[in-house]
Amino acid sequence: METSQIEALIGEHCGDEHAGRDLCELLAVVAERNGIQADEEELDKGSRFVIGYVEQVPYMLKVASTAAANVGLDSEMEQILEMVRSYWAQDLDFIPDHLGVIGLLDDAYCSLTSLQAVSDHYQLQTGKFLFPDDLTAANRMMRKIIGEPYISDLDRFVTNAIKEAGVMQAVKSLASPDKKHNFENQANIWNHGPVGELPPDYLSGLGLDD
């Protein structure tokens, strides 16, 4: 599936008149799971966050492709992007697409977590950012929203994709001698890095504070 098709699919589902209601219902369950009775304002805020997260995917796919080409990681990034596009093309993935906007949550998480993982590995080894957008905090919140049993499968899928693309080896070859750390001693992609644009308590009303 091409990026333009992904963008069209996102526009269709996020623009659906029932999208906000469906997300509010999901987030009410998530909040209750966290011991919170969320009010309408907090649910609406969470719904806007999720839609914004999903809608960011096409932009980030384009940014990642350009950024990787600029530093010599275009081959590895293209393999990641091909995996992402293939995942979007599957109707029956971890969360089925026929569920509307909710069915896009796993696709968006898979996409943005994969891209952030490449950026994180690049930053660990070179001290530079691959692209200016930091999705760490947003990915953590989405991880809590999706929850089990799906999230462990999605995390494994992303980890395997990064390994198969040879991202770590490629990035390590770009690093200066003093940056060639042992990857296994580094923090993983879900527990390090700056929190980006979101304040830690952004969705605390849903029990999703970072």
PyMOL commands that set and color helices and strands:
alter all, ss='L'
color gray80, all
select helices_A, chain A and resi 3-14+19-33+40-55+57-71+74-89+97-126+136-146+150-164+167-174+177-179+183-185+204-206
alter helices_A, ss='H'
color red, helices_A
deselect
rebuild
show_as cartoon
